[in-house]
Amino acid sequence: MNSSTTDKVKGTAKEVTGKVKEETGKAVGNPNLEDRGTTEKIAGKVERKVGDVKKVFGK
């Protein structure tokens, strides 16, 4: 698997994990877990975009 695809897969996985943590934090009333989930979700989006950029530049 090339690096752009790897970044996209890892980013998507982080997004999903972050979303689960975020929603779980909301459901149980744990703002710390919710914040960590939001942060992880955003990091996943960034990593996925890095994969898109690498694909455009052929790296």
SULRA-V575575 format. One record per backbone hydrogen bond with DSSP energy under -0.5 kcal/mol. NH is the residue of the N-H (numbers start at 0). CO is the residue of the C=O. If there is no record, write none. Layout:
BEGIN
NH/CO
NH/CO
END
This chain:
BEGIN
5/1
6/2
7/3
8/4
9/5
10/6
11/7
12/8
13/9
14/10
15/11
16/12
17/13
18/14
19/15
20/16
21/17
22/18
23/19
24/20
25/21
26/22
27/23
28/24
29/24
30/28
33/29
34/30
35/31
36/32
37/33
38/34
39/35
40/36
41/37
42/38
43/39
44/40
45/41
46/42
47/43
48/44
49/45
50/46
51/47
52/48
53/49
54/50
55/51
56/52
57/53
58/53
END
